[in-house]
């Protein structure tokens, strides 16, 4: 079943210890939809500027992604530039230009109305709520957020959280949202805010899914998936969005939601995140095959599988 | 087969968000040997002061641990006091009194000479090397160290590392030792210093074992074991030493060293670490049953097991 993602389509300037690029395609909706496209049909809602030329749209098209929901506005695409330290966990933002993103009003094309899965990537929670309310007939809603909204628009975000089934955020966002440093305690508090499940991304350590009691009928026990220890993290940008794309994309492809599907989705999330970091920008996600994905899935399984 | 551990037997003063204790039994050899005692016979080499009364020796004795290698010296036991933040990963040392530990000269009782497994807990690398050289007939040598020795006695530590088969250290120690922030790259560099395998402890995220090419004939692929998400980390002190005790103790109990044994040992390490943090000091490790350990092992397995 198809999945609809609302988020940013942007350009990024990135410097890491392995090199730098001045301008590559980026944005949460870009990484998410490319990653999800290996599993299911993807519909994107975003806004771009005049610098989003045909060659960039073709990146989506070649993966079969429906781009009719990408609005065009006068001006330039959202632009972000940042630098990672020797330790790829250390990131400094150098530039953020919202550009056309500043006045983004997401509109869902009627052709997208059959999407049963929705992912609200990291945008203003007010917009997330608006989109969610336009999509009444969805089976599962995933969402992301960041410290900027947690601190700046907490009340609005709390409204959004009531409308999200699976929240996909990282450790520091979880701690900030719950105002609690111990992660499993923080998870419990976040789940009390609305979501049925919380996928907590631990960066190089993998991710854990925590469930509310009774959620999806899959039991209360958390489940943890690893990531591959990667020696050359060329560019960490987009790893989290790619995780979300693999995770949600796999779920959408299965049609049923049970514990085994969710477990495998956690692994596929990790797999897609691990591919994303192998090249600058989303390049690696444009050229994969299902065979490569399955091969890496098996590597992930070997990494943690007992007997 | 029995395991010999050399390390500290100490008293600790500990404050966490869940309470505080002024003086509990502590030390690396204490946590290690209690954890290992559920799997195999344990012989301890350490030094204690006059404040190590019978009640403390009984803690070891009740677990069947051989204490003939615990030397007695005039003065007091090593004492450490520290405080953990709201986030149990944040630790501040308030007091360190070496006391009798300052002049510790490890001597291996001849009754211990049949130990086929040796663990060099976190002590001066010069002493670790001396002990290793007194034990020529061992099958497997494990060892630990810390940033204090990595920075203060690097040359001596590099000699020790050539004599250790499995190094068991945490992420920050690995980064410091390799002077490389990316963990799998750092692992490769640490393995080039001597050990056949590196067990990298990731705190609340579990641990990964990395192998040198050809090590133990178990293949090159790393293996990762989780830890349980624990809401009430009452006292994190000794979790790493308990991990090492469960890990080495299980290996010693098996008599053979293959990939499946090492994988299960990683899980048992995590299991023993997870018990250690449930009470102040090593209390929880004094009263376990094999049934409780197996039950938790199954919980760890459920946490990561795919179909």
Boltz contact constraints between the chains, C-beta under 6 A:
constraints:
  - contact:
      token1: [A, 86]
      token2: [B, 181]
      max_distance: 6.0
  - contact:
      token1: [A, 87]
      token2: [B, 181]
      max_distance: 6.0
  - contact:
      token1: [A, 181]
      token2: [B, 86]
      max_distance: 6.0
  - contact:
      token1: [A, 181]
      token2: [B, 87]
      max_distance: 6.0
  - contact:
      token1: [A, 184]
      token2: [B, 229]
      max_distance: 6.0
  - contact:
      token1: [A, 184]
      token2: [B, 231]
      max_distance: 6.0
  - contact:
      token1: [A, 185]
      token2: [B, 231]
      max_distance: 6.0
  - contact:
      token1: [A, 202]
      token2: [B, 205]
      max_distance: 6.0
  - contact:
      token1: [A, 205]
      token2: [B, 202]
      max_distance: 6.0
  - contact:
      token1: [A, 205]
      token2: [B, 205]
      max_distance: 6.0
  - contact:
      token1: [A, 222]
      token2: [B, 229]
      max_distance: 6.0
  - contact:
      token1: [A, 224]
      token2: [B, 226]
      max_distance: 6.0
  - contact:
      token1: [A, 224]
      token2: [B, 303]
      max_distance: 6.0
  - contact:
      token1: [A, 224]
      token2: [B, 304]
      max_distance: 6.0
  - contact:
      token1: [A, 226]
      token2: [B, 224]
      max_distance: 6.0
  - contact:
      token1: [A, 229]
      token2: [B, 184]
      max_distance: 6.0
  - contact:
      token1: [A, 229]
      token2: [B, 222]
      max_distance: 6.0
  - contact:
      token1: [A, 231]
      token2: [B, 184]
      max_distance: 6.0
  - contact:
      token1: [A, 231]
      token2: [B, 185]
      max_distance: 6.0
  - contact:
      token1: [A, 263]
      token2: [B, 306]
      max_distance: 6.0
  - contact:
      token1: [A, 301]
      token2: [B, 306]
      max_distance: 6.0
  - contact:
      token1: [A, 303]
      token2: [B, 224]
      max_distance: 6.0
  - contact:
      token1: [A, 304]
      token2: [B, 224]
      max_distance: 6.0
  - contact:
      token1: [A, 304]
      token2: [B, 304]
      max_distance: 6.0
  - contact:
      token1: [A, 306]
      token2: [B, 263]
      max_distance: 6.0
  - contact:
      token1: [A, 306]
      token2: [B, 301]
      max_distance: 6.0
